[in-house]
Amino acid sequence: MEMTQWLVTLTFRVTVSGVRSKDDSVAEGLEQLKQSLNRGEDVPMEASVRKITNIVEEEPIFGVKW
């Protein structure tokens, strides 16, 4: 029996200031996200889900990479 696989894409939105570069803004955004989640705060988020039908032809799943 084949198990159904789903690709879930979560987009979190945070605003950062006082940083000078794209890399610094990403690092600060991730830190703010972690702190908010640890405090149990609501974080603005969008989610999209799609069923993976042919894993060989699907787009690769990436981690944080800039």
TORKOL-4160 file (C-alpha; in steps of 0.2 Angstrom, whole numbers, padded with zeros to 4 digits, m for minus):
66
<pt num="1" X="0000" Y="0000" Z="0000"/>
<pt num="2" X="0007" Y="0017" Z="m0005"/>
<pt num="3" X="0007" Y="0031" Z="0007"/>
<pt num="4" X="0000" Y="0048" Z="0001"/>
<pt num="5" X="0013" Y="0062" Z="0002"/>
<pt num="6" X="0009" Y="0080" Z="0003"/>
<pt num="7" X="0020" Y="0096" Z="0001"/>
<pt num="8" X="0015" Y="0109" Z="0014"/>
<pt num="9" X="0023" Y="0126" Z="0011"/>
<pt num="10" X="0021" Y="0138" Z="0026"/>
<pt num="11" X="0025" Y="0156" Z="0024"/>
<pt num="12" X="0028" Y="0166" Z="0040"/>
<pt num="13" X="0028" Y="0185" Z="0039"/>
<pt num="14" X="0038" Y="0196" Z="0051"/>
<pt num="15" X="0045" Y="0213" Z="0050"/>
<pt num="16" X="0063" Y="0217" Z="0055"/>
<pt num="17" X="0072" Y="0233" Z="0056"/>
<pt num="18" X="0090" Y="0239" Z="0060"/>
<pt num="19" X="0098" Y="0226" Z="0049"/>
<pt num="20" X="0110" Y="0230" Z="0034"/>
<pt num="21" X="0109" Y="0215" Z="0023"/>
<pt num="22" X="0097" Y="0202" Z="0016"/>
<pt num="23" X="0106" Y="0188" Z="0026"/>
<pt num="24" X="0105" Y="0198" Z="0042"/>
<pt num="25" X="0086" Y="0201" Z="0039"/>
<pt num="26" X="0083" Y="0183" Z="0036"/>
<pt num="27" X="0093" Y="0178" Z="0052"/>
<pt num="28" X="0083" Y="0192" Z="0062"/>
<pt num="29" X="0067" Y="0186" Z="0055"/>
<pt num="30" X="0070" Y="0168" Z="0060"/>
<pt num="31" X="0075" Y="0173" Z="0077"/>
<pt num="32" X="0059" Y="0184" Z="0079"/>
<pt num="33" X="0049" Y="0169" Z="0073"/>
<pt num="34" X="0057" Y="0157" Z="0085"/>
<pt num="35" X="0054" Y="0169" Z="0100"/>
<pt num="36" X="0036" Y="0172" Z="0095"/>
<pt num="37" X="0033" Y="0153" Z="0094"/>
<pt num="38" X="0041" Y="0150" Z="0110"/>
<pt num="39" X="0030" Y="0163" Z="0119"/>
<pt num="40" X="0015" Y="0155" Z="0111"/>
<pt num="41" X="0010" Y="0170" Z="0101"/>
<pt num="42" X="0000" Y="0170" Z="0085"/>
<pt num="43" X="0011" Y="0172" Z="0070"/>
<pt num="44" X="0004" Y="0178" Z="0053"/>
<pt num="45" X="0006" Y="0163" Z="0041"/>
<pt num="46" X="m0001" Y="0157" Z="0025"/>
<pt num="47" X="m0001" Y="0139" Z="0020"/>
<pt num="48" X="m0003" Y="0130" Z="0004"/>
<pt num="49" X="m0004" Y="0111" Z="0002"/>
<pt num="50" X="m0003" Y="0100" Z="m0013"/>
<pt num="51" X="m0003" Y="0081" Z="m0015"/>
<pt num="52" X="0013" Y="0074" Z="m0022"/>
<pt num="53" X="0008" Y="0063" Z="m0036"/>
<pt num="54" X="0025" Y="0059" Z="m0045"/>
<pt num="55" X="0040" Y="0061" Z="m0033"/>
<pt num="56" X="0052" Y="0060" Z="m0047"/>
<pt num="57" X="0045" Y="0074" Z="m0056"/>
<pt num="58" X="0041" Y="0085" Z="m0041"/>
<pt num="59" X="0050" Y="0101" Z="m0037"/>
<pt num="60" X="0064" Y="0098" Z="m0024"/>
<pt num="61" X="0060" Y="0103" Z="m0006"/>
<pt num="62" X="0072" Y="0116" Z="0001"/>
<pt num="63" X="0077" Y="0121" Z="0018"/>
<pt num="64" X="0082" Y="0139" Z="0022"/>
<pt num="65" X="0094" Y="0144" Z="0009"/>
<pt num="66" X="0099" Y="0162" Z="0003"/>
